[in-house]
Amino acid sequence: MIKKPFQIGHRIQFILSVLSLVLIALAVLPVFLDGTPWPVHARNYLETNGAGESGARNLVSAIYLGYRAFDTLGETIVLLVAVTGTIGILTKAGAVLMQDSSKNQHLSGSAFALPGEKRKSNYMRTHLLETVTGKLGPVVLLFGFYVMLYGHLSPGGGFQGGVVVASGIVFLALGSSSLTTSGIIRPEILSRIEALAFLMLILVSISGILLGKGFLDNPMGTSSIIPAGFIILLNIIIGLKVGAGIGFMCIVMLGKE
Amino acid sequence: MTIILLVLILGLGIYTLVSKDLLHGVIALSAISLLSALLFYILHAPDVAITEAAVGAGVSTIIFVWIIRHTERKDQQ
């Protein structure tokens, strides 16, 4: 009697998965079966003019911070909204989750917890985790800043570097033995960095208008000493924003309030 | 090489779906991310490879493990 709805649920699941596979095939197969060649105009144009017009040797950076910078602004706004929503849900759900874990503390043992929490609930936390993440954190941070700063020359950029920086921040937070070891893992500082970076991004993007160029246009032009200067600036701002935002989200999730 | 990686990704994906222990599934997912990062690098897309490695293997694993911490390891009955 209990099993019956379970079986029906399985059948519905099966039908839905087959249906979704058929829909995906209908959407994707014509592209493969049809013999039309891919459009090459944009590719050829970027190959010959991309580096000269934007100053960035990495064409991916040239596109998403030069030709399509408006899309990047939208993406950063999406990330800001996502982090804000997550924090909003967590502050409501946090109280419920805390009640739950205090009710059955013998079940919530985990090696994956931050030092700010009660030690009773994470008795499996080992010195191995603390030592390895604490030593690895600064190296990961350095690599993240490298990826961020050299995004116009080598693969990478603001988003990639920012996510690596966020991983470094989480490593530092997992490896710190007390709450006050470094300022970069404190949520109030991270949230301020994120807000400041977003304000900087808006100011930088309207700076082109004040100098007679378009919105998000390079105010210095590509004829200055560092042609990719505007792209480097945007990479730094976006990297700080993404790193602080995702690091802030992960640290709040892991229970360091 | 590409085919080996794709077969490994498929196998790990099936394992993720059928494994009973959620933690094993999450580790398999993070392994899928690492393998796809390697695949992207082989296919000359290093930017995507960096993103996949950092987001898939790093941040999303942290989020999944955080969620699993609030579940119970054994079935109720």
Chai-1 contact restraints between the chains, C-beta under 6 A:
chainA,res_idxA,chainB,res_idxB,connection_type,confidence,min_distance_angstrom,max_distance_angstrom,comment,restraint_id
A,V60,B,D47,contact,1.0,0.0,6.0,A-B,restraint_1
A,L97,B,H70,contact,1.0,0.0,6.0,A-B,restraint_2
A,L107,B,E72,contact,1.0,0.0,6.0,A-B,restraint_3
A,S110,B,R69,contact,1.0,0.0,6.0,A-B,restraint_4
A,F112,B,V65,contact,1.0,0.0,6.0,A-B,restraint_5
A,P155,B,P46,contact,1.0,0.0,6.0,A-B,restraint_6
A,P155,B,D47,contact,1.0,0.0,6.0,A-B,restraint_7
A,G156,B,I50,contact,1.0,0.0,6.0,A-B,restraint_8
A,Q160,B,I50,contact,1.0,0.0,6.0,A-B,restraint_9
A,Q160,B,T51,contact,1.0,0.0,6.0,A-B,restraint_10
A,V163,B,A54,contact,1.0,0.0,6.0,A-B,restraint_11
A,V163,B,V55,contact,1.0,0.0,6.0,A-B,restraint_12
A,V164,B,A54,contact,1.0,0.0,6.0,A-B,restraint_13
A,S167,B,G58,contact,1.0,0.0,6.0,A-B,restraint_14
A,I246,B,V59,contact,1.0,0.0,6.0,A-B,restraint_15
A,C250,B,I62,contact,1.0,0.0,6.0,A-B,restraint_16
A,M253,B,W66,contact,1.0,0.0,6.0,A-B,restraint_17
